[in-house]
């Protein structure tokens, strides 16, 4: 069963019976290889989610209306600014989009810009998200933990450029969290985990 759909609005998607809904948001008409690769991987990704998740994309004619639906949500300032400057992003939620409120509900926004020269990175990203979803893992908690570690890494490295990027990575409230993170950070985490598993004597992946 392939759980990948094109829709005219996000207002009718998400929620039960799916644990997570992955929403691709397109903010402009510019064609690039990242969009092409996401289209190519849509069906495999949907199938890999099994019955635990849904991948949703806008019909081309409706992408601006859908992008506006996303923008109109009451985002924290840092995330709103990041979305306004993005070409495309992947929004992950664990409820229906119509009732989703980023001030109250856990979510993740993965910014997919700046990877025109590295479209092969899209596949491991989707494989990781699908695998964790299918195995019943808490995908949002994984991204939150990874974003914390990314923030700590950049703080340790220091420098003005790192400091300027921190606000877009993570915002945590009591019992509620929203993560805004670049694809680069997730790929670094995937590579680190793969490297640690390949070391002699390393424990098997859970």
N, C-alpha and C positions, 0 to 999 in steps of 0.2 A: 504494500500500500504506500503510495507516494503522497506525502502530506505537504504539498507545495501548491499555492494558489496565487493567481492574479486577481486583484479586486479593484473595485471602483471607489471604495471607502474603507478606512480602518474601523469605522464605527460599529461594524457588524462582526468583528473578528476577535478571537482570543477567549480565554476562559475555558471552563470544562468542555470536553473531557481532557484537554491538553494541559500538561504541567507548565509548559512554556510556549510562548508565541514569539517568533523572531520576525520582526517587521523591518523590511528594507525601505529606507526613506531616501528619495531622490530629490535633490534641491535645484537642479538645473538641467538644461538640455544638452550639455556638453557630452559628447561621446568619449569614452575612454576604455582602456582594456580591463580596468577593474570591473566596470559595469558588465562588459562582455563576459568576463570570467564568472561573475555571479549568476548571470543568466545561464551559462553553461553548466554550472554546478547546482542550480536550483533543484532539479529533479533528483540527482543523487543525494543532496542534502536532505530533501524532504523524505526520501525513502529511508535514509539512515536514521532519521528521528524516530522511525517506527510509529507507534501510536502515542508517543509521549510529548510530541511537539509539533508545531505547525510553522512553516516558512511562508510568509506572505509578502507579495510584491505588488506595486501599483500597476494598473494598465497604463501604458505610456501617456494616453490622453488625459489621465487623471492624476498624474504625479504631482502637479502643482497644488491641486486641491488637497491631496493627501498630505503633502508636506506642510500645508497650512494647518491641517488638523493637528499635526504633531507640534508645530510651533505654538499653537494656541494653548497647549497645556501649560500649567503654571510652573515652569521650570525654575530651578535655582539660577541665579544670574550667570554663574560661570558656564553652566551647561547650555543655557539659552544663547549665550554669546558664541559658544563653540558650534552649536547647530547653525547659527546664522552665517558662519564663515565656512561651512562644510559643503562638499559636493554630494556626498552620500554617507549614510550612517546606518548601523544596524541597532535597532531598539529591541531589547529583550524584556518582556514583562511576564508576570505569572497570573494574570487575570485578563478580563476583557478590556479592550482598549477604551470603550466608551466610558467605563467607570474608573479607569486608571488615572490616578492623581500622583505626580512625582513628588509632591510634598508629603504624601501619606503612604505610598506603596513602594516596595523594593523594585529596582529596575537597573538596567545597565544600558549605556549608550556606547557602542564601539564605533569610533570614527575611522572610516575606511579610506580617507584621502591619502594622497602622496605615495601611492604604491603602484604607479603606472609601470615602473621598471621591475616590479617584483610581484607580478600577478600570481606566481606560483605559491605565494604565501597565503592566498585565499583558501586553498584546499585544506591545508593543515588546520587552519582556524576553524573551518566548518566541521571537519572531522572531529576535532576536540570537543566542540560544543555539542555535536550530535551524540558522541559517545557518552559524555557525561549526562546528557538528558535521557538517553535510552537506558542507562544504568541506574536511573533514579537519584542521581547526585544533585546536590543543590548548586546549580550553575551560577546563580547570582552570588551566593556566598563564596564560591570559588573565585569569581571575578573581583569581589570585594577584597578578599585576602590577597590576591595577586596585585591589586591596585595599591594596597597598603605597602607591600614589599617594594613595588616600583617607586612609590613615593619616598620610602626610606632610602632606597638606592640613590635616587637623585639628590636627596638631602645630603647623603654622605659624600657624593661627588662635588656638591656645591656649585657655585657659579651662577651668574645672573640668568643665563638661558634656562638652567634647570629650575631655578626658583620661579621664573615666569610661567613655566608649564605646570606647576604643581596644582594650581587651582582647578584645572580642567580634569584632573585625575579622579578625585574622590571627594564626596561630601557625605558625612555620616551624621545621622540624628539618632536619638535614643530609639532603639527597636526598629528603626527604618533606615535604609541606606539607598543611595543612588550612586552609581559609578559611571563616570565618563572617562573613557580611556582610549588611547591610540592603539591601533593594531600592532604597532611595533612592540609595545610592552607585552602583549599577549604572546607574540611570536617568540620573544626572548624567554618568557616563562616556559613555553613548550620546548624550546631548544635546551634550556637548562635541565628540565625534567628528563628529556631524552638522553642527555649527556650523563646524568647521574645514574640512569638505569643501565647504561652501557659500561659503567665502571665495574671491574672485577669485584665480586662480593657484594655488589649493590642489591638491595631487596627488590623483589619483583614488583611491578606496578600494581596498585590496588585495583 
